[in-house]
């Protein structure tokens, strides 16, 4: 018998209805109780048992709710997380954590004061391609790494300033939206870099926030890691490129979980997170004086693992997989990237 954790969801936009609700409802013990949906009741079409309210205060004042998930635009995460913590709730917040390290520090301190869990939804740690890459690096198959690149391209050639992602609000733009995922992955693999250099641009007509970035992280071991994204790349570049003294790993494509969720599937679906063979990464290495070239099967991705950890942490005190302090470090590197671009110089990372 599972101990139930009652969940309230703030927001039923793209993030709430695509990534959070259909994933958390596959975890035994997590009970989606209430959704804050300011317009309409469309969430009840898929989750007929939920309570739908049109104001967050109803959620904060509900003593039966244990965990609140904030899926609002990143431009206003701080207030929702703060109010939820003050209401005595555990909190999960969509990435990016906050728009500044000052906000992050304030929320971390408040969570400790309230003795409540605070975690950030860095789900891309459970992308199949990233899990595969992490496994290869742990095995040392590529040898001493010398150069690596993460790339996330889209083709949206016209900016939409009416959309919060393309607005001038702090926390908008592709660096906060997509770059924070890559920065989090880099921190997971290699820790804090020694240096950082960044170029952040606006490429599209009508663009009023960044739609391109190139951030290069330098490590004392000699590795140069470049993170980049463009909204005007019709022909996507490799998602991951890693080069080392024993060989290379090249991977195209993006994890299939997002597309499956958009199409209405859930982690309970058969063969969840498995990638089609044509997207498997290519490896070209020397191993024990043998030349090996071919493709490596992508490990299955599992966004459900994030919410399973949340449940286990709340009910069994399992160590939290994504700590707020880790998400705070990603925000700090975004701030340094913006400073590097403005000052046109390479910065040391303390």
Secondary structure, DSSP 8 states (H G I E B T S, - for coil): ----EEEEEE--SHHIIIIIHHHHTTSTTEEEEEEE-SS--THHHH-TTSEEESSHHHHHT-TT--EEEE-S-GGGHHHHHHHHHHTT-EEEEESS--SSHHHHHHHHHHHHHHT--EEEE-GGGG-HHHHHHHHHHHHTTT-SEEEEEEEEE-B--B--TTSGGGSSSTT-SHIIIIIHHHHHHHHHHH-S-SEEEEEEE--SBT--S--EEEEEEE-TTS-EEEEEEESB-SS---SEEEEETTEEEEE-S--THHHHHHTT--TTSTTTT---GGG-EEEEEEETTEEEEEEE------THHHHHHHHHHHHH----SS-HHHHHHHHHHHHHHHHHHHHTS-EE--
